[in-house]
Amino acid sequence: MTADEVRARIRSKRKELFDLIAAIDEAALSAPGPDGGWAIKDHLVHIGAWEHWLLALFERGDRLAAMGAAGVDRDIDTVNAAVYEKHRHDSLAEARAYFNDAHELLMTVLDQQSTEDFECPYKAFFEPAEGDAATQPVLVAVAANTYDHYEEHIGWIKEMRAKPAQR
């Protein structure tokens, strides 16, 4: 996949997510999920946090600190819980701003990447990188934290909308 194709896929899937969110009223965006858990606005913050993680990877920074989870165990569920706790009381406007700002910052960096940059192994961006991920192209991390991640949350948001909230 070329760099232009990567960016086009990101923009296309992001637009799909944006269009889905735009069709939901503000009260529903802020209401707890059907299981009493994350509101849709919390999904937006979560996506923004992982985009900050990816941005920090390209900038060779502290990825957990970038997403507001400095000092927590690197277990994904633990990181996600830390991000949720940090932002759970954010207003819808704050959640949207975080979501949009993270994406804008990330795309500024991704727009500068070449096809060859996306093919570089993960370890070129972060040392010490361990395990299979160390040799995978960084494109795997890009996909996981952009278009594949959007697709995952689009599905969950659609499921949330199909179920009535528990009271």
N, C-alpha and C positions, 0 to 999 in steps of 0.2 A: 504494500500500500504506500503510495507516495505521500509526502507531507501535505500536499494540497488535498488529497483524498481524506486524510486523517482529519484535517481541519473542517472539511465539508461535512464529514460524518458527525463531528462534534456539533457543528452549527445546526445541522438538520435535526438531530435528536434533542438538542437543547430547545429548539423551536417547538418541537412536539411537546416537551415538558412545559414550556412557557405557555403554549396555547391551552393545555389542560388546566393549568393553574388559573389562567385568565378567565376561564369559564366557571370558576367556583367563587361564590360570594365570600366576603371577608369573614363573616361569622363562621362559616364552614372551614375556612383555612386555619382558623385559630382554635376550633373545637377539638377536644381530645378525640383520639381515634375510637373506633367501635369497641375496642377492648379496654378503653380507658387510658391507652398509652399515647404515643406520639401524635400530636396534631400534624396536619399537613405542613404548617409553618416549620415544625421541627424537622421534617424531611428536607425542607429547603436549606435550613442551617446545616444539617448533616452533609448534604451535598457540597455546600460551600466550604465546610471544614475540610473535606477530602480534596477539594480543589486547592485549598491552601497547602495541604500536605504535598500535592503534586508540584505546586509552584516552588515550595521549599526544596523539593528534590532537584529540580532544574537549577535552582539558585545555590544548591549545595549547602542548605541551611538545616536547622533543627526542625524536622518535619512534625514531630509531636508538638513542639512549642508553637509552630506556625498555625496549628489547628486548635490551639488552646488546651492541649492535653499534656503539657510538659510535666515530666515526673511520674506519669502513670505507666503501668505495665504496658508493653507493646501489644498485648492481646487485643484483637479488633473489638470484641465486645466491651472490654474495659475502656478502650479509647472512645468508642461510641457513647458509652455511658457518661464519661467525663465531659464530652462535648455537649451532650444533652443537658447535664446538670448545669453547665456554665451558661447555657442559652435558654433554658426552659421558660424563664420568665420574660424573655424578650418579647416586645410587641411584634405584631405582624409587620409593621413598617421596618423595625430593626432587623427582623429575620429576612425580609425581602432585600434590604440594603446589603446585608452580609452576603447573601446568596448572589446578588448581582455584582457586588464589588469583587468578590472572590473570582468570579468568572471573568470579569473584565481584566483583572490583573493576570490571571492565568493565560488568557488568550493573547495578551501582549507578549508574553514569553513564547507561547507555542507558535505564534505567527512568525517568529524569528528562526524557528527550527527547520532544518532541511530533512529530506528523506533519510539521509545518512545519520543525522542526529537521532532520529527516532529508531534507527536500527542499532545504535550503540547499546552495549550491554548495560544493564542496570548498574553494575559495579563501577562504570565510568562516571556515574553521578554521585555515588555514595560508597565510601569505604569505611569500615569493612562490610562488604555485602556478603551474605552467607547463603548457602543452599542453592537450589535450582534457580531462584530468582536472580542470583548474582550474574548469571550468564544469559538470562532472557533479555531480549531487546527492551529498551525502556518503553517502547510502544505498548507493551503489555500493561505497564503501570498507567500509561496515558489512557488506554481503553478502559481499564478497570475503574478509573476515577473520573471519567467523562462519559462518553456515549453508552458504555455498558452499564455504568452506574445510573445514568438517567433512565435507561430502559427498565432497570430493576425497580426504581422508585415510581416510575409511571405506572407499572403494574400494581404496586402496592397502593398507590393513591386511587387508582380505579377501583380496586377491591374495597378500600375504605369508603368510597362514595357509594358503592353498591350495598353496603351493610348499614343498618341503622345504628347510631351510637347507643351504647349502653348508658342508662341513667341510674 
